[in-house]
Amino acid sequence: MAETSVVEFTIADRMNRLPPAPYFRALVSRVSTGGLFEFYELFMAGAVGAALVHAKIMSVSGLAYFVGSGFFGMFFGTSIFGNISDKIGRRNAYVYSLLIYSLFTIFMAFSPNAFWIDLFRLCAGFGVGAQLVIIDTYISEMTPASRRGYYIAFSQFITYWAVPVVAFLAYALVPTDFLMSGWRWVVLIGALGSVVVWWIRLGLPESPRWYENHGDVTKAHAVMSGIEEEVQAQVGVLPLPVHGAEEKEARGYFHEIWQDPYRARTIMLLIFNLFQTIGFYGFAAWVPTLLVSEGVTLIHSLLYTFVIALFNPLGPIIGMIMSDRWQRKWQIVVVSLAIGLSGILFAQMRVPLWIIVFGIVITLLNNWFSTLFHSYQAELYPTRIRATGVGFTYSWSRLSSAFVGFIIVALLKPFGIMGVFVFISLAMLAVAVVIGALGPKTNRRSLEEISSQ
C-alpha cells in the first residue's frame, strides 16, 4: 500500500475494508487454542467433581467449594488481566495468564486433599479466567467489522472441542487407577498449556489497534501492512479503504467505563453476566452430579455427559451461520429464553434417550448463546478500555458462578432437579429482559462507530 494511504487512513479504515480470507481463520485458530484450556478447566469441573464425591474426597456440599474456588479465581483473573491487557498488550497478557494456569493445574493434580485441591484450583482459575476476555478482545480488533461475529463464533467452535475431549477423558480415565487416581490424570492433561504456549506466541502479531491507541503509529501500520500483504496474496486486489469513525489516541483508565456513554453499557453487562452464567455453567458444571442425585450411576452419568458433549462444537457452527445475519442482541434474547424452556423439559426426563436428547438441545443453545455474547460484549467499549471493560463486567459472571454451586446444593435437596432448573430458567429470563431493554445494536458497525455512541 502506498505511503500516503498509510498516513491518511486509520487502522480501522484499513482493517474494515478487508474481505474474508484464510489468513483470518488461521490467526483465529491459533489464538483460540488458549481458549481450549479455559473450556477444559470449566467443563472438567463437572466430571472431576463427580469423581471426587464418589471417591469420598469431598461431599456434595464440598463440591460447591470445588466448583466455586475455580470461578472465584477467575473473578480476579478476568478483571485484573483484562486491565493488564490494555496496558501491556493482548499478546503478552495472553501468554502470562496461560502460564499461571498451567503451573497451578499441575500442583492441583498432585494435591493430597480437598483443601489443597480447592486452593490450587483457585490459583489456576486466576490464570485461565482471562483467556476468553483477551481472545475476544484480540479477535474483535484483528478482524473486519462485516465478519466480526463469524470469526468469534469460529473461535468458539475451536474452543468447544475441549468439551468432548475432557468428557471422553473423564469417561475413560476416571474409573482407572494407573499409578494414581484417574481424575488426577484428567487434571494433569489440562496442564499441557505450558508445553504449547510458546508455540502459540510465535508469529502471533500484536493488535495494530492497540499499537495505534498507545501512540506507536509506526508499529501499528507495519503490522497492518503485513496483514494486508497476507490477505492480498490470498484473495487478490483489495478494495480501497473508506474513512470511518475515528477513536482518539489515549491511554485508558478504569473510571472511564463508569462515564457516559459507557456507564449504561457497564451496568447492563454487569447484570447480564451475573445471570447468564447461572444458565450456562449451572447446567454444564453440574449435569453429572445432578444425574447421580437422580439415581443414575457415576459411570452412566459420565457416559451420558460424554455423548451430550460430542455436540458442543455444533453450537458455535450455528453462531457462525447466524451471528452476522440477524442483530446479535435479539438473537441473545430469543436463545436465552429457549435455554430456560429446554431446562424445564430436561428436568422432567428420566429415560436415558430423552436425557441425552434434551441435554443435546440445551448444549446447542448454550453454545450458540456463548458465541453471541462473547462477540457482543467485546464490541461495546473503545480499544483503550476494551479489555478493561469486558474483563471487569465478565468477571462478575465468575463471581456469580462461584456462588451458584451453593445455591444449587441448597435447592437440590428440598426441590430436586426441577427446582434447580426453575432457578436456571428464571436467570435466563432476566438475561433476555436486560439485553432486550438496554442492549445497543452492533451488527456490521465498526468498533469505533459503536464505541462513539
N, C-alpha and C positions, 0 to 999 in steps of 0.2 A: 504493500500500500504506500502511496506517495506520502512524503513527509508532511505536506500541507494537511492531508487528511488526518494524520496522527495528532496534529496540533488542534485542528478545527473541531474534531468530534470527541465526545466523551467516551469512556469505556462502555457505558450503557448503550450509546448510539451504535457503536461498533459491534457489541455483543448481540443486540436485539435484531440486527439485520441478517444474522447468520441462519442458514437453513438447518434442518435436522441432518446429522451426519454421524457416521460410525465413530468419529472422534469423541463425541459426547457420550455415547454408550460405553466406550472403553474407559473414559475418565470416571463416569458414574460407577461402573463396575468395580474399578479399583478402590475408590474411596468408600464404597459401600461394604467392603469386606470388614471394616471396623464395626459396622452395624451388626454384622453376623455375631460378634462376640457379645454385644449388648442383648440381642434377642436370645442367644444361647443362655445367658445368665438369667434373663427374665423367665424363660419357659422351662429352664432347668429346675426352678424352684418347686413347681408342682410335682414332678416325678421324684426328685430327690427328697422333697419334704415328705411325701407319702412313704418313701422307703425309711426315712429317719423315724417316723412314727411307728411303722411296722417293726423296726428293729429296737423299739423302746428307748432310743437315744433321746427322744423328746415326745411329749404328749401332743394331742391335737391342739390344746391351748398353747403349748410351747411352739407349735408350728407357726402360730401367728407372730411370734418373736422372730423366727427364722425368716419368714417372708418379709416382715416389717423391717428387719435390720438392713436388708438389701436396698429396699426403697428409701429408707431413711438416709443411707449413704448416698444414694442417687440424688436425693433432695439437695444436699450440699454440693455434690459434684456438678450437677447440672447448672446450678446457679453460679457457682464460683468459676467453673471452666468456661461458661458462656461469656462471662465478663473478661476472663483472661484471653479468650479467643479474639475479642475485639481489640485487645492491646498487643498481643504478640503474634497474631496471625492465625488463620484457620489451620494451616498445616502443622505448625508446632504444637498447638493445643491438642490437636487430634492425636499426635504421636505420644505426647506425655501422658495423656489420660489413659490411653490403651496400655501403656507400660505399667501404670499403677494397678490397673485391673488385673493384669496377668500375674504380677508379683503376689498380690494378696489372695488370689484364687489358688495359687499353689499352696500357700500357707493353710487355706481353708481345707484343701484336700487331705492334709495330714493332721488336722485338728483332733485332739483327743476326746472332746466332749462338746455338749451343746453350747456352752458359754463361748468357747474359742471359735466354734463354727459360726456363731452369730456375729462375733466381733470381727472376724476376718471377712465375712460376707459384707458387713457394713463398710469396711475399708475398700473392698473390691468394688462395691457399688459407687463409692466416691469417684473412682476412676472411670468406670464404664458408663455411668449415668450421663456423661457429657457427649457421648458418641453421636447419638441421633441429632442432638441440637447442632453440633458442629457440622455434621454431614448435611443436614437440611439447609443450614446457612450457606455452606460451601456450594452445594448444587444450585441453590436459588441464584447465587451470584455468578456461577460459571456456565449458565445455560441461557438461551434466548427466551424472552417472555412468552412467545407463542407456544412453546413446548415445555414450559417450566413444570407444570403439573405432571406431564407424561414422564419426565426424567426423574422426578421424585418418586412417582409410582414405580418406575423401573428399579430405582434404588431399593424400595421396599420389597419388590419381587425377589431381589437378590438376598436381602437380609432375612426374609421369611423362610429361606431354605434351612436356616438354623433350627427351625421348629421341628420339622420331621426328623432332622438329624439327631437332635437331643432326645426326641421321643423314642426313636429307634434304639439309640444307645442305652437309654434308661430301660427299655423293654429287654434288651439283650444282656446288659451288664448288671443291673440292679440285683437280679436273683443269684448272681455268681459270687464267688469268694476266692478269686485267684490272687494270692499274695496279700490282698487287702479287700475290704468290702467293696462290692460292685459300685455303690453310689460314689465312692471316692474316685474311682476311675472316670465316672461321668464328669465329676467336678474338675479333675486334673486335665482332661481333654480340652475343657474350656479355656485353660490357661495357655494354650498354644499361641495365643495372640502375640506373646513376646517373640516367637520364632518368626512370624510373618510380618511384624510391624515395620521392620526396616526395609523389607522389600516393597511394602506399600508406599513408603515415603519416597523411594527412588523415582525420580521423574514426575512426581506429583507437584504441579505448579501452585504457587500461592495465588489467591484470588486477586486478579488485577483491580477489581473494585476496591479491595482492602488497601492495596498499594496506593491507588489514586486518592482514596479518602485520607490516607496518612501523609499525603504530600509528596510521595515518591512517584512522580508522574513518569519519569524515565523508565523505571522498572515496570510500572503498570502497562505502559504502551508496548514495552518489549515483550512482556508475557502475552498481551493481546495480539500482537503481530504473530507470535508463534502459533497461537490458536488459529488465527485466520489462515496462516500458511497450511496448517494441517487440514483444516476444513476445505480449503480451496483445492488441495491436492486430491481430495476425495469426491467433491461434488462439482468442481469446475468453477467458472466465473461467479464471483459473489455479487449480490445486489449492493448498491451504494448505501452508505449509512444515511439516516434521516435524523435531524435534530429532534431530541425529545426533552422531557423534563430533566433538569439538572439537579444534582444534590450538592449542597455546599460542602466544601472541604473543611473538615473539623474533626477534632477528637471527641468521641462520645463520652457521656457521663451517665451514671445510673439514674440520676434525678430526672433526666430528660424523658424517661418512659412515664413519668408522672405529670408531664406537662402537655398542653394541647399541641397537636391533635392526637397524641398517643395515650393520654390518660384513659380515655374511654375504652380504647383497644386493650390496654393493660388490664383494666378491671374485667372486661369481657373474657379475656383469655384466662385470668385467674379463676373465675367462676367455672368456665368451661373445663379447665384442666382438673379442678377439684372433683368434678363429677364424671368426666369421660373415662378416667382411669378405673372407676368403680365397675363400669360395664365391661371394659376391655380386660383388665387384669383380674377382676373378680371372677371371671369365667376361666381365663387361661391358666392362672396360677392355682386354682382350687378344684378343677374338674376331677383329677384323680382322687383327691381326698373326699370330695362330695359323693363320688360314686361308691367309694369304700363305705362311707357312712350310711349308704342305702343298701348295704349288704353285698355289693359286688366285691369279689376277691381282689387283692392287690395286683396279681398277675393279669387278671382280666381287665382291671381298671387301666393298667398301663397299656394293654393291647388296644382297648377302645381308644385311648388317648393317642396312640401311635397312628391308628387308622384315620382318626379325625385330623391329626397333624399333617398327614400327607397332602391335605388340600390347602394348607396355608399359603403356598406360593400362588394359588389361583386367584385369591382375593386381590392382590396387587395388579394382576392382569386386568381385572375389571376396572381398577383405578386407572391403568394405562390407557384403556379404551375410552373411559368416560370423563376423566378429570378435566380435560381442556374443552370438552364439548358442551358442558352444562355448568352453570355457576356453582363453584365449589361450596359456597355457603348453603345453597339449597340442597345439594347432594348430602351434605353433613346432616342437615335436618331430617331428611327422609330416611337415610340409612340408620341414624341413631334411633329413630322410632321403630324401625324394623328389627333392630337388635333387641330392644326391650320386649317386643311382642314374641320374638323367637325364643327368648329366655324363659318366658312364662310357659310356652309349649314344651320346651326341653325338660323343665322341671316335672312335667306330668308323665314323661316317658319311663317305662320300666322294661320294655322289650329291647334286647340288645340292638336289633336292627334300627329301631327308631331313636334310640340313644345316639347311635352313630350318625343317622341322617340329620337330626336336628343339631347335633354337635357340629357337623359339617356346615350347615346353613349359618349358624352363629359365627363359625370361624371365617367363612367367606365374607359375611357382612362386617365383622370386626376388622378384617384386614383391608377391605375396601375403605372403611371408615378411617383406618390408620393412614392410608395413602393420602386421603383428602385433607385431614387436619395437619399432617406434617408439612404438606405443601402450603396450606392456608396460613398457618401461624408464622411461617418464615417469610411471608410476603408483607407483613403489616408494619415493619419498622425499617428505617433507613440503615444503610451499610454501617455507619459509625456506631450504632447501638443495636444492630440486628441480633447478634448472638447474645448480647446482654439482655435484651427484652425477651427474646424467645427462651433463653436459658432460665431467667427468673420466673416467668409465668409457667413454663413447662415443669419447673422444679416442684411446683405445687401439686402436680399430678403424682409426683414421687412421694411427697408428704402425705397426700391423701391415701395412696396405696399402702403406706406404712401402717395406717390405722384400719384399713379395710379388713385385714385379716382378723383383727379383734372383733369387729362388728359382725363378720361372717360367723365366727365362733359363737358369739352371743346369740345370733339368730338361729343357728343350725339346731341347737338342742331343743328349744321350745317350739320352733316353727318348721323345722326340717328344710329340705332343699327348696321347697316352694317359697318359704319366707325369704331365703337368700335371693332368689331370682325376682321376687317382687321388689326388693330393695334395689337390685341392679336395674330393673326396668324404670323405676322412679328416677334413678340417676340419669338414665339416658333421655328421659322426658325433659329433665332440667337442661341437658345439653342442647336439645332441639329448640327449646324456648330461648335460651340466651343467644345462640348463634342466629336464629331466625329474627330475633328482635334487634340485635345490636351489631351483627357482623356486616362489614362492608363487602362489596363485590370486588373481585380481584382478577378474574379470568382475562387473559390477553391484554393486560395492562403492564407497563414497565414497573419495576420495583420503585423507581424514582417517582413515577406518577402516583402510585398508591401511597407512598410514604409522605408525599407533599400535601395530601388532603386529609 
